[in-house]
């Protein structure tokens, strides 16, 4: 996509089209996003946009991929940071959950979920994007166990459980349901679920005596979502 985004049609790059599509969704909702409306915002024609994307479904999928690519970079940076697994997990929650009812990325996810059963291409793309989140969360949990921040667990199964919960919470926020209009309660519910599902590693007296525990790279920079550090909100 990066190379394709540099190609120009009427002085509008593909990347610019995707960026403007996400902005339009955030401002006016998905129902107001038509090829002609997007073309008007960009000062080009609907035909130019169709030339690159072929259909509205493919435009929406490209916009979601573009958004998810940026988040994938943030996840990779997060996993490489020298902070505790608890802190990484809390920041993972913040990356995953929507910013509010008009979050364009989550609006696209919900729309594409509804279209997936009749569209194999969308289904494959959804599985690919979901797999990236799952693999990174599984790696984060496994590393937490290895560094004795989390008690032993099935990292793959626990990642699936947490992501299913986050999907449900995110949907409530984006749909503006009564208990989910503010994203902050959703974050607190997610943190509570983490505390229930992921047990902190209980350091034994022998481990303390022998200096076994966090290991290198375990420095913390703030509160966590499990019991190893005081719990408080982050932003």
C-alpha positions as CSV (number, residue, x, y, z in Angstrom):
1,X,0.0,0.0,0.0
2,X,2.8,2.4,0.8
3,X,4.1,2.3,-2.8
4,X,0.6,2.5,-4.3
5,X,-0.2,5.5,-2.0
6,X,2.4,7.5,-3.8
7,X,0.6,7.2,-7.2
8,X,-1.5,10.2,-7.9
9,X,-4.8,10.7,-9.6
10,X,-6.0,14.3,-9.7
11,X,-3.2,15.2,-7.2
12,X,-4.9,12.9,-4.6
13,X,-2.9,10.0,-3.3
14,X,-4.5,6.8,-2.2
15,X,-3.3,7.4,1.3
16,X,-5.0,10.8,1.3
17,X,-8.2,9.1,0.2
18,X,-8.1,6.7,3.1
19,X,-7.2,9.3,5.6
20,X,-10.1,11.5,4.5
21,X,-12.5,8.5,4.5
22,X,-11.6,7.9,8.2
23,X,-12.1,11.5,9.0
24,X,-15.5,11.6,7.3
25,X,-16.6,8.5,9.2
26,X,-15.6,10.1,12.5
27,X,-17.4,13.3,11.7
28,X,-20.5,12.2,9.9
29,X,-20.8,8.4,10.4
30,X,-20.5,5.6,8.0
31,X,-23.9,6.0,6.5
32,X,-23.0,9.4,5.1
33,X,-19.8,8.1,3.4
34,X,-20.6,7.7,-0.3
35,X,-18.1,7.8,-3.2
36,X,-19.5,11.1,-4.3
37,X,-19.4,12.7,-0.9
38,X,-15.8,11.5,-0.4
39,X,-14.8,12.8,-3.8
40,X,-16.3,16.2,-3.0
41,X,-14.3,16.4,0.2
42,X,-11.2,15.5,-1.8
43,X,-11.9,17.8,-4.7
44,X,-11.9,14.9,-7.2
45,X,-14.5,12.6,-8.7
46,X,-16.1,9.3,-7.6
47,X,-14.7,7.7,-10.7
48,X,-11.2,8.5,-9.6
49,X,-11.8,6.8,-6.2
50,X,-13.4,3.8,-7.8
51,X,-10.4,3.5,-10.2
52,X,-8.2,2.7,-7.2
53,X,-10.6,0.7,-4.9
54,X,-13.2,-0.7,-7.2
55,X,-16.1,-0.6,-4.8
56,X,-17.1,0.9,-1.5
57,X,-16.5,-2.4,0.3
58,X,-12.9,-2.4,-0.9
59,X,-12.5,1.2,0.0
60,X,-13.7,0.5,3.6
61,X,-11.4,-2.6,3.8
62,X,-8.4,-0.5,2.6
63,X,-9.2,2.2,5.1
64,X,-9.4,-0.4,7.9
65,X,-6.1,-2.0,6.8
66,X,-4.5,1.4,6.7
67,X,-5.6,2.2,10.3
68,X,-4.7,-1.2,11.6
69,X,-1.2,-1.0,10.1
70,X,-0.5,2.1,12.2
71,X,-1.7,0.2,15.3
72,X,0.4,-2.8,14.4
73,X,3.5,-0.5,14.5
74,X,2.4,0.8,17.9
75,X,2.0,-2.8,19.2
76,X,5.4,-3.8,18.0
77,X,6.9,-0.8,19.7
78,X,5.0,-1.6,22.9
79,X,6.2,-5.2,23.0
80,X,9.8,-4.1,22.7
81,X,9.7,-1.6,25.5
82,X,11.5,-2.3,28.8
83,X,8.5,-2.1,31.1
84,X,6.7,-4.7,33.1
85,X,4.3,-7.1,31.4
86,X,1.5,-5.6,33.5
87,X,2.1,-2.2,32.2
88,X,2.3,-3.5,28.6
89,X,-1.0,-5.3,29.0
90,X,-2.7,-2.1,30.3
91,X,-1.4,-0.2,27.3
92,X,-2.5,-3.0,25.0
93,X,-6.1,-2.5,26.3
94,X,-5.8,1.3,25.5
95,X,-4.7,0.5,22.0
96,X,-7.5,-2.0,21.4
97,X,-10.5,-0.1,22.8
98,X,-12.2,2.6,20.8
99,X,-11.7,6.3,21.7
100,X,-15.4,6.9,21.8
101,X,-18.8,6.4,20.0
102,X,-17.4,7.9,16.8
103,X,-14.2,6.0,16.6
104,X,-13.9,5.4,12.8
105,X,-11.7,2.3,13.1
106,X,-14.3,0.5,15.2
107,X,-17.2,1.8,13.1
108,X,-15.5,0.1,10.1
109,X,-14.9,-3.1,12.1
110,X,-18.6,-3.4,13.0
111,X,-19.7,-2.7,9.4
112,X,-17.3,-5.2,7.9
113,X,-18.4,-7.9,10.5
114,X,-21.9,-7.5,9.1
115,X,-20.7,-7.9,5.5
116,X,-18.3,-10.8,6.1
117,X,-20.7,-13.8,5.8
118,X,-21.3,-13.1,2.1
119,X,-17.8,-12.0,1.2
120,X,-14.9,-14.4,1.4
121,X,-12.3,-11.6,0.7
122,X,-13.6,-9.6,3.7
123,X,-13.6,-12.7,5.9
124,X,-10.0,-13.5,5.0
125,X,-8.9,-9.9,5.7
126,X,-10.7,-9.9,9.0
127,X,-9.0,-13.2,10.1
128,X,-5.6,-11.7,9.1
129,X,-6.1,-8.5,11.1
130,X,-7.5,-10.4,14.1
131,X,-4.6,-12.8,14.0
132,X,-2.1,-9.9,14.4
133,X,-3.8,-8.7,17.6
134,X,-4.1,-12.3,18.9
135,X,-0.5,-13.2,18.3
136,X,0.8,-10.0,19.9
137,X,-1.3,-10.5,23.0
138,X,-0.4,-14.1,23.3
139,X,3.3,-13.2,23.0
140,X,2.8,-10.5,25.7
141,X,1.2,-12.9,28.1
142,X,3.8,-15.6,27.5
143,X,6.6,-13.2,28.1
144,X,4.9,-12.1,31.3
145,X,4.8,-15.8,32.5
146,X,8.4,-16.3,31.5
147,X,9.5,-13.2,33.4
148,X,7.5,-14.3,36.4
149,X,5.1,-11.4,36.3
150,X,2.1,-13.6,35.6
151,X,1.3,-17.0,37.1
152,X,1.5,-19.9,34.6
153,X,-1.4,-19.8,32.1
154,X,-2.5,-20.9,28.6
155,X,-1.4,-17.8,26.8
156,X,-3.3,-18.6,23.6
157,X,-6.6,-19.4,25.3
158,X,-6.4,-16.4,27.6
159,X,-5.7,-14.1,24.7
160,X,-8.8,-15.4,22.9
161,X,-10.9,-14.8,26.0
162,X,-9.6,-11.2,26.5
163,X,-10.0,-10.2,22.9
164,X,-13.6,-11.6,22.9
165,X,-14.4,-9.4,25.9
166,X,-12.7,-6.4,24.4
167,X,-14.7,-6.8,21.2
168,X,-17.9,-6.8,23.2
169,X,-17.0,-3.7,25.2
170,X,-15.8,-1.9,22.0
171,X,-19.1,-2.6,20.2
172,X,-21.1,-1.2,23.1
173,X,-19.0,2.0,23.1
174,X,-19.3,2.5,19.3
175,X,-23.0,1.8,19.2
176,X,-23.5,4.3,22.0
177,X,-25.5,2.0,24.3
178,X,-26.5,3.5,27.6
179,X,-23.7,1.9,29.6
180,X,-21.1,2.3,26.9
181,X,-21.2,5.9,25.7
182,X,-18.2,6.9,27.7
183,X,-15.1,4.8,26.8
184,X,-13.6,5.1,30.3
185,X,-16.1,2.6,32.0
186,X,-15.2,0.1,29.2
187,X,-11.5,0.5,30.1
188,X,-12.2,-0.1,33.8
189,X,-14.3,-3.2,32.9
190,X,-11.4,-4.5,30.8
191,X,-8.9,-3.9,33.6
192,X,-11.2,-5.7,36.0
193,X,-11.4,-8.7,33.6
194,X,-7.6,-8.7,33.4
195,X,-7.4,-8.9,37.2
196,X,-9.9,-11.8,37.2
197,X,-8.3,-13.7,34.4
198,X,-4.6,-13.2,34.9
199,X,-3.1,-14.0,38.3
200,X,0.1,-12.2,39.3
201,X,3.1,-14.4,39.9
202,X,3.5,-15.2,43.6
203,X,7.1,-14.8,44.4
204,X,8.2,-17.4,46.9
205,X,10.7,-16.8,49.7
206,X,13.3,-18.9,48.0
207,X,13.0,-16.8,44.8
208,X,13.3,-13.6,46.8
209,X,16.4,-14.9,48.5
210,X,18.0,-16.0,45.2
211,X,17.1,-12.8,43.4
212,X,14.8,-14.5,40.9
213,X,11.8,-12.5,39.7
214,X,11.5,-9.7,37.2
215,X,14.7,-10.2,35.4
216,X,16.3,-7.7,33.0
217,X,14.0,-5.3,31.3
218,X,11.5,-5.4,34.1
219,X,11.5,-1.8,35.1
220,X,8.1,-0.3,35.6
221,X,7.0,3.2,34.7
222,X,3.6,3.3,36.4
223,X,0.6,1.4,37.7
224,X,-0.5,-2.0,36.4
225,X,-3.8,-3.8,35.8
226,X,-2.9,-6.9,37.9
227,X,-2.0,-7.1,41.6
228,X,1.7,-6.4,41.4
229,X,1.4,-2.6,41.6
230,X,-1.2,-0.1,42.8
231,X,-4.1,0.2,40.3
232,X,-5.1,3.5,38.9
233,X,-6.3,5.0,35.7
234,X,-3.9,5.9,32.9
235,X,-4.3,7.9,29.7
